[in-house]
Amino acid sequence: MEDEPVKKEIPQQLFNAKTNSPETINKSVGMELIGVATVIIVMLIVLIYAIVSVINLP
């Protein structure tokens, strides 16, 4: 009788460990940072291209 609640708690702890593990959080943050960095780099390239185009117009 005393073992039943323990058996129910262990899978919950394992589930929490898998979902809240630092590795998965770091992976999602890393992907997000890569996306933001890519957008910033593309914007900078477009900005430089626009400036060069304006300078070369006359």
C-alpha positions in Angstrom: 0.0 0.0 0.0 2.8 2.4 0.9 4.6 1.9 -2.4 1.8 3.1 -4.7 2.1 6.9 -4.2 5.9 6.6 -4.8 5.4 4.8 -8.1 3.1 7.6 -9.2 5.5 10.3 -8.2 8.6 8.9 -10.0 7.3 9.1 -13.6 6.1 12.7 -12.9 9.6 13.6 -11.7 11.1 12.0 -14.8 8.7 13.9 -17.0 9.5 17.2 -15.3 13.2 16.5 -15.7 12.8 15.8 -19.4 10.6 18.8 -20.2 12.4 21.3 -17.9 16.0 20.2 -18.5 18.5 23.0 -19.2 19.6 21.3 -22.4 16.3 21.7 -24.1 16.0 25.3 -22.9 19.5 26.1 -24.2 18.7 24.5 -27.6 15.5 26.6 -28.0 17.3 29.8 -26.9 20.1 29.0 -29.3 17.8 28.5 -32.3 16.0 31.8 -31.4 19.3 33.6 -31.2 20.4 32.2 -34.6 17.1 33.4 -36.1 17.5 36.9 -34.6 21.2 37.1 -35.7 20.2 36.1 -39.2 17.5 38.7 -39.4 19.9 41.4 -38.1 22.6 40.4 -40.6 20.2 40.5 -43.6 18.9 43.9 -42.5 22.5 45.2 -42.3 23.3 43.9 -45.8 20.1 45.6 -47.2 21.0 48.8 -45.4 24.6 48.8 -46.8 23.2 48.1 -50.3 20.8 51.0 -50.0 23.5 53.4 -48.8 25.9 52.3 -51.7 23.1 52.7 -54.2 22.2 56.2 -53.0 25.9 57.2 -53.1 26.4 55.8 -56.7 23.2 57.5 -58.1 24.8 60.8 -59.3 
